[in-house]
């Protein structure tokens, strides 16, 4: 039986397993929000999800996630590498994924559809700058 939250968990698992990404995002990979006092992390947020039905069952799920690295006062080089690592891990994941990482599904496609990059300046402390880079990634998964 497929459970959509397994797709969420798979994304966190594959990103957390990338040593180069974790060397920069030292506070880890989190769904929606990082723990307090985190300054170097990756956030994964479900943006949209639709089920495509065939007859009476779900034929596939189409989910779009915002996946971004976030660094407080980090270097431009670090945030760039973190975004590149996210892309390397996710883009074309369907060809490399271990089926045990995504029980109940066959991953049909994983790809970036939009790049994300912005800087956030803290209004209370202008010397604090949060850098965000990554992308909107879509996943097509077929329940098995």
Helices and strands as residue ranges (DSSP letters): H 5-16, H 19-24, E 29-31, E 40-54, E 57-72, H 76-90, G 93-95, G 99-101, E 105-121, E 129-143
